[in-house]
């Protein structure tokens, strides 16, 4: 996935924001943290490009291990008990990171059982018969249509006002 992580984080956090409204965290902060968390695993691209010199997939780093985000969610739930407003923001962030793992499983491959196993799980393996620029291949691949659908859904959510009042 290339463009759908932040939009997916927006959709998820926007849908969950009302459930956490009583914690004192602002709606905007909750949604922003969800979006930031949804793109956070790709911070490893900096290491991948500038330090590791593309030696292996950036999905092998700890930021792309589901256990990292499950642990972050568990810690944020504990944090919520002491400081609900900031704990719920940490939860939104870590949930966004976990959602990133789900989206990357579609085409990129994620090690869902790490550190117990190095097995990579992927729903669809991209073919390697395309010669040329890699990004051009993805623009015309069916999975990019899925990304566009997620992005369009997020845009429609954004255009629809959210309810701030509690019933």
C-alpha positions as CSV (number, residue, x, y, z in Angstrom):
1,X,0.0,0.0,0.0
2,X,1.2,3.5,-0.8
3,X,-1.5,6.0,-0.4
4,X,-4.2,4.3,1.7
5,X,-2.5,4.1,5.1
6,X,-3.4,7.6,6.4
7,X,-6.9,7.5,4.9
8,X,-7.5,4.1,6.6
9,X,-6.3,5.5,9.9
10,X,-8.7,8.4,9.4
11,X,-11.6,6.1,8.8
12,X,-10.8,3.8,11.8
13,X,-10.1,6.6,14.3
14,X,-13.1,8.6,13.2
15,X,-15.4,5.6,13.6
16,X,-13.9,4.9,17.1
17,X,-13.7,8.4,18.4
18,X,-17.2,8.6,19.8
19,X,-16.5,5.4,21.9
20,X,-13.6,7.2,23.6
21,X,-15.1,10.7,23.9
22,X,-15.6,10.4,27.7
23,X,-11.8,10.2,28.2
24,X,-11.3,13.9,27.7
25,X,-9.2,13.5,24.6
26,X,-10.3,15.8,21.8
27,X,-11.9,14.4,18.7
28,X,-9.3,16.0,16.4
29,X,-6.4,14.7,18.5
30,X,-7.8,11.2,18.5
31,X,-8.2,11.2,14.7
32,X,-4.8,12.8,14.1
33,X,-3.1,10.2,16.3
34,X,-4.9,7.4,14.4
35,X,-3.7,8.8,11.1
36,X,-0.1,9.3,12.3
37,X,-0.1,5.8,13.7
38,X,-1.3,4.5,10.4
39,X,1.8,5.8,8.6
40,X,4.3,5.4,11.5
41,X,5.5,1.9,10.6
42,X,6.9,3.3,7.3
43,X,9.4,5.5,9.3
44,X,11.6,2.5,8.8
45,X,12.0,3.5,5.1
46,X,14.5,6.1,6.3
47,X,16.7,3.3,7.8
48,X,16.0,1.1,4.8
49,X,17.2,3.7,2.3
50,X,19.9,5.6,4.1
51,X,21.5,3.1,6.5
52,X,20.6,-0.4,5.3
53,X,21.0,0.5,1.6
54,X,18.0,-1.6,0.6
55,X,19.6,-4.9,1.7
56,X,16.2,-6.5,2.5
57,X,12.6,-5.6,2.7
58,X,11.7,-2.8,5.1
59,X,8.8,-5.1,6.3
60,X,11.5,-7.1,8.2
61,X,12.1,-4.2,10.7
62,X,10.4,-4.1,14.1
63,X,8.1,-1.3,13.0
64,X,6.5,-3.8,10.6
65,X,5.9,-6.5,13.2
66,X,2.3,-6.9,14.5
67,X,3.7,-7.8,17.9
68,X,5.1,-4.2,18.1
69,X,1.7,-2.7,17.7
70,X,-0.1,-5.2,19.8
71,X,2.3,-4.5,22.6
72,X,1.8,-0.7,22.1
73,X,-1.9,-1.2,22.2
74,X,-1.7,-3.2,25.5
75,X,0.6,-0.5,27.0
76,X,-1.7,2.2,26.0
77,X,-4.7,0.4,27.6
78,X,-2.7,0.3,30.8
79,X,-1.8,4.0,30.4
80,X,-5.5,4.8,29.9
81,X,-6.1,3.7,33.4
82,X,-3.9,6.3,34.9
83,X,-4.2,9.1,32.3
84,X,-7.3,8.5,30.2
85,X,-6.9,11.4,27.8
86,X,-3.4,10.7,26.8
87,X,-3.7,6.9,27.0
88,X,-6.5,7.0,24.5
89,X,-4.4,9.0,22.1
90,X,-1.6,6.4,22.4
91,X,-4.2,3.7,21.8
92,X,-5.4,5.5,18.6
93,X,-1.8,5.8,17.4
94,X,-1.0,2.1,18.1
95,X,-4.3,1.0,16.5
96,X,-3.4,2.9,13.4
97,X,0.0,1.1,13.3
98,X,-1.8,-2.3,13.7
99,X,-4.1,-1.3,10.8
100,X,-1.0,-0.6,8.7
101,X,0.0,-4.2,9.2
102,X,-3.4,-5.5,7.9
103,X,-3.1,-3.3,4.8
104,X,0.5,-4.3,4.2
105,X,-0.6,-8.0,4.3
106,X,-2.6,-7.5,1.1
107,X,0.4,-7.2,-1.2
108,X,3.5,-6.5,0.9
109,X,3.8,-9.5,3.3
110,X,4.0,-9.3,7.0
111,X,5.6,-11.6,9.6
112,X,2.4,-12.1,11.7
113,X,4.0,-14.7,14.0
114,X,7.3,-12.9,14.6
115,X,9.3,-13.3,16.7
116,X,8.2,-17.0,16.9
117,X,8.4,-17.5,13.1
118,X,10.0,-15.7,10.1
119,X,7.1,-16.8,7.9
120,X,5.8,-14.0,5.8
121,X,2.0,-13.8,5.2
122,X,0.6,-12.1,2.1
123,X,-2.8,-12.3,0.5
124,X,-1.6,-11.6,-3.0
125,X,2.0,-11.9,-4.3
126,X,2.9,-9.3,-6.9
127,X,4.3,-10.7,-10.1
128,X,7.8,-9.9,-11.1
129,X,7.2,-9.9,-14.9
130,X,7.0,-6.1,-15.1
131,X,10.0,-4.4,-16.5
132,X,10.4,-0.7,-15.8
133,X,9.6,1.6,-13.0
134,X,8.2,-0.2,-10.0
135,X,5.7,2.6,-9.1
136,X,4.3,2.4,-12.7
137,X,3.5,-1.3,-12.1
138,X,1.5,-0.5,-9.0
139,X,-0.4,2.4,-10.6
140,X,-2.0,-0.1,-12.9
141,X,-2.3,-3.1,-10.5
142,X,-5.8,-4.0,-9.1
143,X,-4.6,-3.4,-5.6
144,X,-4.1,0.3,-6.3
145,X,-7.9,0.5,-7.0
146,X,-8.4,-0.8,-3.5
147,X,-6.2,2.0,-2.2
148,X,-8.2,4.5,-4.2
149,X,-11.4,3.1,-2.8
150,X,-10.1,3.5,0.8
151,X,-9.0,7.0,0.0
152,X,-12.3,7.9,-1.6
153,X,-14.2,6.5,1.5
154,X,-12.0,8.6,3.7
155,X,-12.8,11.7,1.6
156,X,-16.5,11.0,1.9
157,X,-16.2,10.6,5.7
158,X,-14.3,13.9,5.8
159,X,-17.0,15.7,3.9
160,X,-19.7,14.3,6.2
161,X,-19.7,16.3,9.4
162,X,-19.2,14.4,12.7
163,X,-21.5,14.7,15.6
164,X,-19.9,16.3,18.6
165,X,-22.9,16.0,21.0
166,X,-23.3,13.0,23.2
167,X,-26.7,11.3,23.6
